[in-house]
């Protein structure tokens, strides 16, 4: 590789020479969107997962996350942002056609009105060993971290480039490694960069600056009282990603250290975390008087317990452990997990937003990405937390390696400026101007923070003199009416109903195929 190709400018020139149309034909974009089901009065639903939506254990596109009421809608990998949004729209319309008892979906990341942890039902997946394992894992999360933070909702953006791109890019860089190894390490480099400037996602798209008083459960808090049963932080963008949300600080205190410097190190550090006993979790007990409280007493029960704003992923089939899939298949896509649900968008996300995130992925690929050390990882974590709690402060400064203090808005402007040619390349590849228009929209947010969703939410609360709960309830009901008025067409209903039937049949087959007790099943799973 020439010295020029070690720089962002050199790699950008190389990218421009690659004829983007063919190379991006099989790009894949997927969305995972979480939403709480709520009762007509805006309190978390106590009902079972709606029967008309199929079996949460086996349905490929409609499932539950932590709680029985925390619905998760998952699109197939699509070739465009527009196709992913169209599928997410269809899943919402189908969901509303099958909700019962006047329930609807909550339109924000931070939860609806809660009535203590006892009001949060852990998701249930039936009597099969595979289903019971998912339920026990969630019990363990509740024992370890409490239930309340587990019902915060988010949107995950999954992205992969096709092998045609990776082959051309490997040749252009003069790399001779096998394609799977080259692709995996390029994705790991992308992941490190997405961490380095990942704070830009909550800055531009943070939509959780306030919480309902019920979320705090009477506990002491550093949040300010806004009035109307609402707590907030004056300059917050995403409390979901801050100290009150689900984050990995506790795991770090218990010795979990995940390395992102290459795929073998990533796998080894995850395996160490899921196999190393933890005295703190051992005090909970694993199976106590016949009740399974957690899958094990290790630092992490399974890989997914480690919260990170971005993950390296491989497609997992059946009961394969994620680390085994990564070992066999290499990194197949990147999952960005730091996107809040935006109450001002019916789908929780917008086309502009997703176009920008795709361009950000490509930017992260092109930028040089040296290994992370402990000092830089601390800076990354600190910057993300600062932006989550204070990102709208016009004087906010972030820290860069070497002790450099940099104004957030200046750094954001630098990142967006670097992305202009990438957006033009993507526009040329896809015969659109959506990427450049999206970038212009983000630049406007940097210049005019009043356009940021977090600011818009706080302005709405102040103008209407309403609580966070009242705001979110109003937005949720308006969105519900829009989806309920557009049920799926006959052909769409038939296809979706068939998917529901298949999911139920698969659950029955799983139950019938169980040949060992749960303890043996679990031991076999971890022995992979």
C-alpha positions, -999 to +999 in steps of 0.1 A: +000+000+000+014+034-009+019+060+017-009+081+002-034+053+009-026+056+046-042+090+046-079+100+045-072+122+014-055+094-004-082+069+004-109+094-007-091+097-041-090+059-044-127+057-036-136+082-063-117+061-088-137+029-081-169+034-102-194+033-074-226+020-091-216-016-094-197-017-062-227-006-041-254-027-058-255-052-030-251-029+000-273-039+028-291-017+053-312-030+081-332-014+110-342-026+144-367-003+162-379-008+197-411+006+211-430+001+243-466-011+241-487+010+263-523+009+276-548+036+265-539+057+296-502+057+286-490+032+313-468+003+303-489-026+290-494-056+312-508-078+285-491-107+266-474-101+233-503-098+208-512-132+194-518-117+159-481-108+157-469-144+160-444-160+182-418-136+195-392-164+198-392-173+161-407-145+141-379-130+121-393-094+120-415-089+150-402-099+185-397-085+219-366-071+236-362-071+274-399-067+284-430-084+272-442-049+263-410-038+246-418-046+210-389-048+184-395-045+147-367-058+125-364-052+087-347-075+063-314-063+050-324-039+022-305-024-007-314+012+001-325+035+030-358+040+013-365+003+011-356-002+048-380+026+058-408+012+036-405-022+053-404-006+087-436+013+077-453-019+067-443-036+100-458-007+120-491-008+100-493-046+106-486-041+143-514-016+146-537-039+128-531-065+155-528-045+187-556-051+212-573-034+241-567+001+227-530-002+231-505+018+210-467+023+207-448+048+227-431+073+205-399+081+225-369+063+238-375+071+274-403+051+289-440+058+294-455+060+329-442+032+350-456+018+383-424+005+398-403-023+386-431-048+394-450-032+364-423-044+340-430-079+328-399-098+316-404-111+280-416-147+278-408-171+250-426-203+258-416-236+273-388-247+249-353-247+261-343-220+236-372-198+247-366-203+284-329-194+279-340-160+265-363-154+295-337-164+321-311-141+304-336-112+309-341-122+346-304-120+350-303-085+336-331-075+360-312-089+390-279-073+379-290-038+368-326-034+376-355-036+352-362+001+346-333+009+324-340-022+303-372-007+289-355+023+273-360+020+235-337+027+207-331+023+170-302+001+156-288+008+122-271-022+105-248-017+076-227-039+053-209-034+021-209-062-006-180-085-014-177-068-048-167-036-030-144-054-006-126-072-035-121-039-054-111-021-023-086-048-013-070-046-048-069-008-048-051-009-014-027-036-026-037-059+003-030-096-002-049-111+027-078-135+022-110-115+016-127-125+049-097-114+069-093-082+050-131-074+053-131-082+090-102-060+099-116-031+077-149-034+096-130-034+129-112-002+118-146+013+109-159+003+143-130+021+161-136+053+142-173+051+148-164+051+185-140+080+181-165+104+167-196+085+177-207+114+199-219+131+167-249+107+166-264+118+199-255+154+191-274+154+158-301+129+167-304+129+205-341+129+213-342+121+251-334+152+271-362+146+297-378+117+316-410+110+333-408+112+371-419+076+373-387+065+356-367+075+386-388+055+410-383+080+438-345+076+437-322+106+442-311+121+410-288+148+397-314+157+370-332+191+374-369+192+381-387+208+351-421+207+367-451+187+357-436+154+369-407+158+346-369+158+351-344+169+326-309+183+320-307+218+305-283+209+276-289+172+274-293+155+240-297+118+249-302+108+285-307+073+271-269+072+264-259+089+296-254+078+331-290+071+338-294+048+307-281+013+300-244+016+296-213-004+304-199+014+334-209-013+358-194-040+336-162-020+335-161-018+372-163-056+373-133-061+350-150-063+316-126-049+290-135-054+254-108-049+228-116-035+193-081-036+179-086-066+157-111-094+154-092-121+173-087-097+203-124-087+201-135-124+202-110-132+230-121-104+252-157-112+248-150-149+256-131-139+287-160-118+299-186-146+294-164-173+310-148-154+340-167-158+373-178-127+391-182-127+429-207-099+428-231-117+404-225-150+423-242-135+453-274-134+432-273-172+427-279-190+394-306-216+401-320-210+436-346-234+450-354-245+415-358-209+401-333-199+374-322-163+382-295-159+356-277-180+330-245-180+350-226-159+375-199-147+351-190-111+343-214-113+313-240-140+309-237-138+271-221-115+246-251-092+241-250-082+278-221-059+270-235-025+260-216-007+233-227+021+210-214+000+180-209-037+175-191-060+151-216-087+140-219-119+120-252-135+110-261-160+136-281-191+127-299-213+152-283-215+186-247-206+174-229-184+199-221-150+184-184-154+191-184-187+172-202-170+142-176-142+142-148-168+143-162-188+114-176-161+092-157-130+101-174-096+106-203-094+082-219-061+093-217-033+117-245-025+141-248+012+153-269+013+184-268+050+195-298+063+177-327+076+198-364+071+188-374+105+175-410+114+186-413+139+157-409+111+131-437+085+127-411+057+122-388+071+149-362+078+122-361+098+089-347+093+054-323+122+060-310+106+091-304+072+076-286+087+045-263+105+069-256+074+089-247+055+058-223+082+047-209+082+082-201+045+079-182+051+047-163+080+063-154+058+093-140+032+068-118+058+050-104+076+080-071+061+093-079+040+124-049+032+147-054+008+176-072+020+207-054+021+240-069+025+275-064+063+275-082+069+242-110+046+252-115+067+283-117+098+261-142+081+239-164+072+268-161+106+284-170+124+251-200+103+245-212+110+281-205+147+278-226+150+246-254+129+260-257+152+291-245+185+277-243+183+239-265+214+233-243+236+254-228+261+228-196+262+249-191+224+252-156+212+244-145+176+239-111+160+244-090+145+216-059+124+219-029+143+231-048+165+255-063+187+228-095+205+238-118+210+208-151+228+206-179+203+197-194+225+170-160+230+154-152+193+155-187+185+141-182+210+113-148+193+105-164+158+103-193+170+081-170+189+059-149+158+053-180+139+044-191+161+015-172+141-012-184+108+003-220+120+000-214+131-036-200+096-043-230+079-028-253+102-047-236+093-080-238+056-071-275+057-064-287+083-089-300+107-062-290+138-043-304+126-010-270+122+006-258+157-001-292+171+010-289+151+042-255+164+049-267+200+043-295+193+068-270+182+094-248+213+088-279+234+095-283+216+129-247+224+138-253+261+130-288+262+144-292+237+173-328+247+177-335+221+149-322+192+170-349+169+182-339+173+219-342+210+216-376+208+198-389+185+226-378+209+254-393+238+235-426+220+231-427+212+268-421+249+277-445+263+251-474+240+260-465+239+297-468+201+296-449+172+311-427+148+292-454+122+297-481+145+282-459+154+253-450+118+245-486+107+250-498+133+225-472+124+199-478+087+204-515+090+199-511+111+167-487+086+152-509+057+162-539+073+143-517+076+112-507+040+111-541+026+121-556+045+092-534+027+067-537-011+073-518-034+051-532-043+017-547-078+010-514-092-005-493-077+023-517-091+049-515-126+034-477-126+034-475-113+069-501-138+082-481-166+066-451-154+085-470-154+117-482-190+111-446-202+104-434-186+136-460-205+156-451-238+139-414-233+145-421-228+183-441-260+184-412-278+165-387-265+190-407-277+220-411-311+204-374-314+196-362-308+231-345-340+244-326-328+275-334-308+306-326-271+307-294-274+327-280-298+301-292-277+272-274-246+287-242-265+294-242-277+258-248-242+245-219-227+265-196-256+255-196-246+218 
